[in-house]
């Protein structure tokens, strides 16, 4: 049997390892490090395609001056200005297409890379991280937050540049045509800065609250959908509807508060800047009417048009601030995954290339970080030979699941050592070790796909002959043959179209196809009827042959054939021995056995 080793853990690109949510703008630029040429080309074509917005007030002003003073201007000037404006309008179609093409390429590439990085990081974060995070909140980061970062890109690389360029060009042209009016334009700057500084903190705060409420609601709705069978079975639909509506009401209130602060910011900026626009219009019109400062009718149109463009641009900048705030908040949210230090460290450790299956537990203790007062495993010492079957039994809370997690490597001992083939597991690349490991648990986890895909999960190079052999050995061939499309039958989400016994036999087939050296059976038959349990027990008997096996079982009758039974109580080994020996000892195992029989 051969197993390939995996490459060392690394995020897919250097900038992901430099992800800094406390420096959101720099992080955003790093996200586009590989696609900066597309961003540059997009900006180039954007400037060209947006040029009519800057040219139009000047051309209109020229045309009005031409028609209002026909004696000093020729008709050819009219046609030239008209043709120039027409050309600037027509070029918008190809340049807009190229702008969107390059921006879309860069944005969707970033989305792919960012989601890929989050997915990769989630695969390498410790089991403890996943146990303390809700799957709905993580799903929200993977989908909605990445989408918010993409929208942030559009705001920063599309709307802001046009607004800033519009302001700059308007100021430059006004400086040549009517420099006295620059004071009106420059007067908008302190107003805009004051409004931005005033509303920045409350907008950021309400964005954060809204994001947290969205994550919480997303997680709750996923949980609600999973609970529908239980809800209906107990007739508590109305209570569940009430609970859901309370959550939705909280989200609605957070959304309204966010919308109100955004509306207030937009309204204050619009009123302030349009007031400046009105003053500029009346002043320039009065000067043109009285003939002072050499202001012409065309200049009135130009000044008003450019001031209107400036105020519109400033309003647009203030208007996109909420979206920018959401984007930066999303970067912070994603950072909770990408910056999380709780990663299982395997880089540089010894890969496991061959495995006999010998375990040595040397005074192993484990204390959960969140409950320092209670030790889950206390001074656990045991020698396990290759191919030996060890059953672990004991009352609830004895530490059985914790011990299995230590064997799998999900948890590391607080003190003591676990040696695998005489090597300390702390020195091993646990990902390569787990390629020699299979787990069959009480809660069979299947994914939406075919029977074949679920059995071959992670092992797509298996021959058809080997697949048929595994299906037979797991006692799954009979029911698979009766399915509409055999191995190609779709089983639905988590195998909802199959019975519990059928799902469990697929799980056993999945374990067999891996040809493991170490096998974990966690309550593998506890929730099955007598017929299904018999079929599965027969398949498990084949599965454990010549493999180091650890069995956790509440039904003590299922561990009769174990080489040794380890009895745990409050994290300590109370008894060790064969089924017959422990019954003769009249200890805890005998008491538990008597209660069941």
C-alpha positions in Angstrom: 0.0 0.0 0.0 1.3 3.4 -0.9 0.1 6.9 0.1 1.3 10.1 -1.4 2.3 13.0 0.8 0.8 16.4 0.7 2.7 19.7 0.1 3.4 22.0 3.0 0.7 24.4 4.1 1.0 27.7 2.4 -1.5 30.3 1.3 -1.8 30.5 -2.5 0.1 33.7 -2.9 2.5 35.8 -0.9 0.1 38.7 -0.4 -2.3 36.4 1.4 0.3 35.8 4.1 0.7 39.6 4.4 -3.0 40.1 4.8 -3.5 43.0 7.3 -7.1 43.9 8.1 -5.8 46.9 10.2 -4.4 48.3 6.9 -7.4 47.7 4.6 -6.4 49.9 1.6 -2.9 48.4 1.4 -4.5 44.9 1.8 -6.9 45.7 -1.1 -4.0 46.7 -3.3 -2.2 43.5 -2.4 -5.3 41.5 -3.4 -4.8 42.9 -7.0 -1.0 42.4 -7.1 -1.2 39.8 -9.9 -3.9 41.7 -11.8 -2.6 45.3 -11.5 -2.0 45.5 -15.3 -5.7 44.9 -15.8 -6.6 47.6 -13.3 -4.2 50.0 -15.0 -5.7 49.2 -18.5 -9.2 49.6 -17.0 -8.4 53.0 -15.6 -6.9 54.1 -18.9 -10.0 53.3 -20.9 -12.2 54.7 -18.1 -10.5 58.1 -18.4 -11.1 58.1 -22.1 -14.7 56.9 -22.0 -15.6 59.3 -19.3 -14.1 62.3 -21.1 -17.5 63.6 -22.5 -18.5 64.5 -18.9 -15.5 66.9 -18.8 -15.6 68.2 -22.4 -19.4 68.8 -22.6 -19.6 71.9 -20.4 -16.8 73.5 -22.3 -18.2 72.7 -25.7 -21.7 73.9 -24.7 -20.2 77.1 -23.4 -18.3 77.6 -26.7 -21.5 76.9 -28.8 -23.5 79.4 -26.7 -20.8 82.1 -27.2 -20.8 81.3 -31.0 -24.6 81.7 -31.4 -24.8 84.7 -29.1 -22.0 86.5 -31.0 -22.3 85.5 -34.7 -20.4 88.5 -35.8 -17.2 87.4 -34.1 -17.5 83.6 -34.7 -17.8 81.6 -37.9 -20.2 78.7 -38.6 -17.3 76.3 -39.0 -16.5 76.8 -35.3 -20.0 75.6 -34.5 -19.6 72.4 -36.6 -16.1 71.8 -35.3 -17.3 71.9 -31.6 -20.3 69.8 -32.5 -18.2 67.2 -34.3 -15.7 67.0 -31.4 -18.5 66.5 -28.9 -20.1 63.8 -31.1 -16.8 61.9 -31.4 -16.3 62.0 -27.6 -19.8 60.6 -27.2 -19.4 57.8 -29.8 -16.1 56.6 -28.5 -17.8 55.7 -25.2 -19.1 52.4 -26.5 -15.7 50.6 -27.3 -13.8 52.2 -24.4 -16.6 51.4 -21.9 -16.5 47.8 -23.1 -12.7 47.6 -22.7 -12.9 49.3 -19.3 -15.5 46.8 -18.0 -13.7 43.8 -19.6 -10.4 44.6 -17.8 -12.0 45.6 -14.5 -14.2 42.5 -14.5 -11.2 40.2 -15.3 -9.3 41.7 -12.3 -12.3 41.7 -9.9 -13.4 38.2 -10.6 -9.8 36.9 -10.5 -9.5 38.6 -7.0 -12.8 37.0 -5.9 -11.6 33.6 -7.0 -8.2 34.0 -5.3 -9.6 35.4 -2.1 -12.3 32.6 -1.8 -9.6 30.0 -2.6 -7.4 31.5 0.1 -10.2 31.4 2.7 -11.1 27.8 1.7 -7.5 26.7 2.0 -7.1 28.4 5.4 -10.3 26.9 6.6 -9.0 23.4 5.7 -5.8 24.0 7.8 -7.3 25.8 10.8 -7.6 23.6 13.9 -10.7 21.7 14.7 -11.0 23.9 17.8 -11.5 26.9 15.5 -14.4 25.3 13.7 -16.0 24.1 16.9 -16.1 27.7 18.2 -17.3 29.3 14.9 -20.7 29.0 13.4 -20.8 27.5 9.9 -23.3 30.2 8.8 -20.9 33.0 9.9 -18.1 31.4 8.0 -20.3 30.9 4.9 -21.1 34.6 5.1 -17.4 35.5 5.0 -16.8 33.2 2.1 -19.7 34.6 0.0 -21.1 38.0 1.1 -17.9 39.5 2.4 -15.9 38.6 -0.7 -18.7 40.1 -2.8 -18.5 43.3 -0.6 -14.7 43.5 -1.4 -15.5 43.2 -5.1 -18.0 46.1 -4.8 -15.4 48.1 -2.9 -13.1 47.7 -5.9 -15.8 49.1 -8.2 -16.2 52.1 -5.8 -12.5 52.8 -5.5 -11.4 52.1 -9.1 -14.5 53.4 -10.9 -16.5 56.0 -9.1 -13.8 57.7 -7.1 -11.4 58.3 -10.0 -14.1 59.8 -12.1 -15.1 62.1 -9.3 -11.6 63.2 -8.5 -10.7 63.7 -12.2 -13.9 65.7 -12.8 -13.0 68.1 -9.9 -9.4 68.5 -11.1 -10.3 69.2 -14.7 -13.1 71.5 -13.7 -10.7 73.5 -11.6 -8.0 73.7 -14.3 -10.4 74.9 -17.0 -12.1 77.4 -14.7 -8.6 78.7 -13.8 -8.1 79.6 -17.4 -11.6 80.9 -18.2 -12.7 82.6 -15.0 -10.0 82.3 -12.2 -12.0 84.5 -9.9 -14.6 81.8 -9.4 -12.1 79.3 -8.1 -13.0 80.5 -4.6 -16.4 79.0 -5.0 -15.0 75.7 -6.1 -12.3 75.6 -3.3 -15.0 76.5 -0.8 -16.5 73.1 -1.3 -13.4 71.3 -0.1 -13.6 72.2 3.7 -17.4 71.4 3.6 -16.7 68.0 2.0 -13.8 67.2 4.4 -15.9 68.2 7.4 -18.9 66.0 6.3 -16.6 63.1 5.7 -14.9 63.3 9.1 -18.2 63.9 10.9 -20.0 60.8 9.4 -17.0 58.4 9.1 -17.1 57.0 12.6 -20.9 56.4 12.9 -21.0 54.9 9.4 -18.1 52.5 10.3 -19.7 51.6 13.6 -23.1 50.8 12.1 -21.5 48.9 9.3 -19.8 46.7 11.9 -23.0 46.1 13.8 -24.9 45.3 10.5 -22.2 42.8 9.5 -22.3 41.0 12.8 -26.1 40.8 12.7 -26.0 39.5 9.1 -23.5 36.8 10.1 -25.6 35.9 13.2 -28.8 35.7 11.2 -27.2 33.7 8.4 -26.0 31.2 10.9 -29.4 31.0 12.6 -31.2 30.4 9.3 -29.0 27.5 8.4 -29.7 26.0 11.9 -33.4 26.7 11.5 -33.5 24.8 8.2 -31.7 21.8 9.7 -34.2 21.7 12.6 -37.3 21.7 10.4 -37.9 17.9 10.8 -37.6 18.2 14.6 -39.7 21.4 14.6 -42.5 19.7 12.6 -42.3 16.4 14.7 -42.9 18.4 17.9 -45.5 20.7 16.5 -43.6 23.9 17.5 -43.8 25.6 14.1 -45.3 28.8 15.6 -42.6 29.0 18.3 -39.9 28.6 15.6 -41.5 31.2 13.4 -41.6 33.6 16.4 -37.9 33.0 17.1 -37.0 33.5 13.5 -39.0 36.7 13.2 -37.2 38.1 16.3 -33.9 37.5 14.6 -35.1 39.1 11.4 -36.5 42.0 13.3 -33.1 42.6 14.9 -31.4 42.5 11.4 -34.1 44.9 10.1 -33.4 47.4 12.8 -29.6 47.3 12.2 -30.3 47.7 8.5 -32.6 50.7 9.1 -30.0 52.4 11.4 -27.3 51.9 8.7 -29.6 53.3 6.0 -30.6 56.3 8.1 -27.0 57.4 8.8 -26.2 57.0 5.1 -29.3 59.0 4.2 -28.3 61.8 6.7 -24.8 61.9 5.3 -26.0 62.1 1.7 -28.7 64.7 2.4 -26.3 67.0 4.4 -23.7 66.9 1.6 -26.3 67.5 -1.1 -27.9 70.5 0.6 -24.5 72.0 1.4 -23.0 71.6 -2.0 -26.1 72.6 -4.0 -26.3 75.8 -1.9 -22.8 76.6 -3.1 -23.9 75.8 -6.7 -26.9 78.2 -6.4 -24.6 81.0 -5.1 -22.2 80.4 -8.0 -25.0 80.5 -10.6 -26.5 83.8 -9.2 -23.1 85.5 -8.9 -22.0 84.5 -12.5 -25.4 85.5 -13.9 -25.3 88.9 -12.2 -21.8 89.5 -13.5 -22.8 88.6 -17.0 -25.9 90.7 -16.8 -24.0 93.7 -15.6 -21.0 93.1 -17.9 -18.5 93.0 -15.1 -15.2 90.9 -15.0 -15.8 90.1 -18.7 -18.1 87.1 -17.9 -20.0 86.0 -21.0 -23.2 84.0 -21.2 -21.2 81.0 -22.2 -19.0 81.5 -19.1 -22.2 81.4 -17.0 -23.1 78.0 -18.6 -19.5 76.7 -18.2 -19.1 77.8 -14.6 -22.5 76.4 -13.6 -21.9 73.2 -15.5 -18.5 72.6 -13.9 -19.6 73.6 -10.5 -22.5 71.2 -11.0 -20.0 68.5 -12.0 -17.9 69.3 -8.9 -20.7 69.2 -6.5 -22.1 66.1 -8.1 -18.7 64.5 -7.8 -18.3 65.4 -4.1 -21.9 64.1 -3.5 -20.9 60.9 -5.3 -17.7 60.6 -3.1 -19.8 61.0 0.0 -22.4 58.6 -1.4 -19.9 55.8 -2.0 -18.5 56.1 1.5 -21.0 53.7 3.0 -20.1 51.1 0.4 -16.4 51.7 1.0 -17.1 51.3 4.7 -18.9 48.0 4.1 -16.0 46.8 1.9 -13.4 47.7 4.6 -15.5 46.0 7.2 -15.7 42.9 5.0 -11.9 42.9 4.7 -11.8 43.0 8.5 -14.3 40.1 8.7 -12.3 38.0 6.2 -9.2 38.7 8.3 -10.8 36.8 11.2 -10.1 33.7 9.0 -6.9 34.6 7.1 -5.2 36.1 10.1 -6.2 33.5 12.6 -3.1 32.0 14.2 -5.0 28.8 15.2 -3.5 26.7 12.4 -2.3 23.1 12.7 1.4 23.5 12.2 2.8 20.8 9.9 5.3 22.7 7.9 8.8 21.3 8.2 7.7 18.3 10.2 8.5 14.7 9.3 6.0 13.3 6.7 4.6 9.8 7.4 5.3 7.6 4.4 4.8 4.1 6.0 2.8 3.2 9.0 2.7 0.0 11.1 0.1 1.3 13.5 1.9 1.0 16.8 0.8 3.6 19.5 2.4 4.5 22.8 0.5 6.7 25.2 2.9 8.1 27.9 1.2 9.8 30.8 -1.0 11.8 28.4 -3.1 14.6 29.9 -5.4 17.0 28.2 -7.2 20.2 29.5 -9.6 22.1 27.3 -8.4 25.8 27.1 -11.9 27.1 28.0 -12.3 24.9 31.1 -8.9 25.0 32.9 -10.5 23.7 36.1 -11.5 20.3 34.6 -9.0 17.8 33.1 -10.5 15.8 30.3 -7.8 13.1 30.1 -5.6 12.3 33.2 -2.4 10.4 33.1 -3.4 8.1 30.2 -0.7 5.4 29.6 -1.2 2.5 27.1 0.8 0.5 24.6 -1.0 -0.6 21.5 0.5 -3.1 19.1 0.1 -2.9 15.3 -3.2 -4.6 14.2 -4.6 -4.6 17.8 -8.3 -3.7 18.4 -8.8 -1.4 21.4 -12.3 -0.7 22.7 -12.8 2.5 24.8 -15.9 2.5 27.0 -17.2 4.4 30.0 -20.0 6.6 31.1 -20.9 9.9 29.4 -18.2 12.6 30.1 -15.5 10.0 30.7 -13.2 11.5 28.0 -13.8 9.0 25.2 -14.3 11.6 22.4 -11.4 13.6 23.7 -9.1 10.6 23.5 -10.3 9.9 19.9 -9.5 13.5 18.9 -6.0 13.1 20.4 -5.5 9.9 18.4 -6.6 11.6 15.2 -4.4 14.6 16.0 -7.2 17.1 16.2 -6.0 17.8 19.8 -2.4 17.7 21.1 -1.7 16.6 24.7 -1.4 19.3 27.3 1.3 17.1 28.8 2.8 13.7 28.1 3.4 12.1 24.7 1.6 10.1 22.1 4.1 8.1 20.0 3.2 6.6 16.6 5.6 3.9 15.5 7.9 5.1 18.2 7.9 8.7 16.9 6.4 11.6 18.9 3.3 12.7 17.0 4.2 16.4 17.8 7.1 15.9 15.4 5.1 14.4 12.5 3.2 16.0 9.6 -0.3 15.0 10.8 -1.8 15.5 7.4 0.3 12.7 6.0 -0.5 10.5 9.0 -4.2 10.9 8.4 -3.8 9.5 4.9 -3.4 6.2 6.6 -6.4 6.8 8.8 -10.2 6.2 8.4 -13.0 7.3 10.7 -16.5 5.7 10.8 -18.7 7.6 13.2 -22.3 7.5 14.4 -23.1 10.7 12.5 -22.4 9.7 8.9 -21.5 12.7 6.8 -22.3 12.4 3.2 -22.4 15.1 0.5 -24.9 15.8 -2.3 -23.7 13.7 -5.2 -23.8 10.1 -6.4 -23.1 6.9 -4.3 -19.9 6.5 -6.3 -18.6 10.0 -5.5 -19.3 9.5 -1.8 -17.4 6.2 -1.7 -14.5 7.5 -3.7 -14.2 10.8 -1.9 -10.5 11.8 -2.2 -9.6 8.5 -4.0 -10.6 9.0 -7.6 -7.9 6.7 -9.1 -9.4 3.4 -7.8 -10.1 0.7 -10.3 -13.7 -0.5 -11.0 -12.7 -4.0 -9.7 -11.5 -2.6 -6.4 -14.6 -0.5 -6.1 -16.9 -3.5 -6.6 -14.9 -5.5 -4.1 -15.3 -2.7 -1.5 -19.0 -2.4 -2.1 -19.4 -6.2 -1.5 -17.2 -6.2 1.6 -19.2 -3.3 3.1 -22.5 -5.3 2.5 -23.7 -2.4 0.4 -24.0 -4.2 -3.0 -27.5 -5.4 -2.4 -29.2 -2.0 -1.7 -27.0 -0.2 -4.3 -28.2 -2.7 -7.0 -31.8 -1.8 -6.1 -31.2 2.0 -6.5 -32.6 3.6 -9.7 -29.1 4.2 -11.2 -26.9 2.0 -9.0 -23.6 3.7 -8.1 -24.6 6.7 -10.2 -27.8 7.4 -8.1 -28.0 10.9 -6.6 -28.4 10.5 -2.8 -29.4 14.1 -1.9 -28.0 16.4 0.8 -26.3 14.3 3.5 -27.8 11.2 1.9 -31.4 12.0 2.8 -32.7 9.5 0.2 -31.0 6.7 2.0 -31.8 4.9 5.3 -29.5 5.2 8.3 -28.1 1.7 7.7 -27.5 2.4 4.0 -25.6 5.6 4.8 -23.5 3.8 7.3 -22.5 1.1 4.8 -21.5 3.8 2.4 -19.3 5.3 5.2 -17.7 1.8 5.7 -17.1 1.5 2.0 -15.5 4.9 2.0 -13.2 3.8 4.8 -12.4 0.5 3.1 -11.5 2.1 -0.2 -8.7 4.1 1.6 -7.2 0.8 2.9 -6.2 2.4 6.2 -3.6 1.2 8.7 -5.5 3.0 11.6 -9.2 2.8 12.0 -11.5 4.9 14.3 -15.0 3.5 15.0 -17.0 6.1 17.0 -20.4 4.7 18.0 -20.7 3.2 14.4 -23.8 1.0 15.2 -25.5 2.8 18.1 -28.4 4.3 16.2 -29.4 1.3 13.9 -32.1 -1.3 14.0 -31.2 -4.9 14.7 -31.1 -6.0 11.0 -28.9 -3.0 9.9 -26.7 -3.5 12.9 -26.1 -7.1 12.0 -25.1 -6.2 8.4 -22.9 -3.4 9.5 -21.2 -5.4 12.3 -20.4 -8.0 9.7 -18.8 -5.4 7.4 -16.9 -3.8 10.4 -15.5 -7.2 11.3 -13.9 -7.4 7.8 -12.8 -3.7 8.1 -10.9 -4.1 11.3 -8.8 -7.1 10.2 -5.0 -6.4 10.3 -5.6 -2.8 11.2 -5.0 -0.9 14.4 -8.5 -0.1 15.5 -9.9 2.1 18.3 -13.6 1.6 19.0 -15.8 3.8 21.1 -19.2 2.1 21.9 -22.0 2.5 24.3 -23.4 -0.9 23.4 -21.0 -3.1 25.3 -22.1 -6.1 23.3 -20.4 -4.7 20.2 -16.9 -4.8 21.8 -16.8 -8.5 22.7 -14.2 -9.2 20.0 -11.9 -6.4 21.0 -8.4 -7.5 22.0 -8.5 -5.2 25.0 -11.2 -3.0 26.5 -10.1 0.3 28.2 -12.6 1.5 30.7 -12.5 5.3 31.4 -14.1 7.3 34.2 -13.6 11.1 34.5 -10.6 10.9 32.2 -8.7 8.1 34.0 -8.1 4.5 33.1 -10.1 2.4 35.6 -9.7 -1.0 34.0 -8.0 -2.7 31.0 -8.6 -6.2 29.8 -10.6 -8.6 27.6 -14.4 -8.8 27.7 -14.4 -12.0 29.8 -11.7 -10.7 32.2 -13.5 -7.4 32.9 -16.7 -9.2 33.6 -14.9 -11.5 36.1 -13.3 -8.4 37.8 -16.8 -7.2 38.8 -15.6 -3.6 38.3 -17.1 -0.6 36.5 -17.3 -2.5 33.2 -19.3 -5.3 34.8 -21.7 -2.8 36.3 -22.2 -1.0 33.0 -22.7 -4.4 31.3 -25.2 -5.5 33.8 -27.2 -2.3 33.4 -27.5 -2.9 29.7 -28.3 -6.6 29.9 
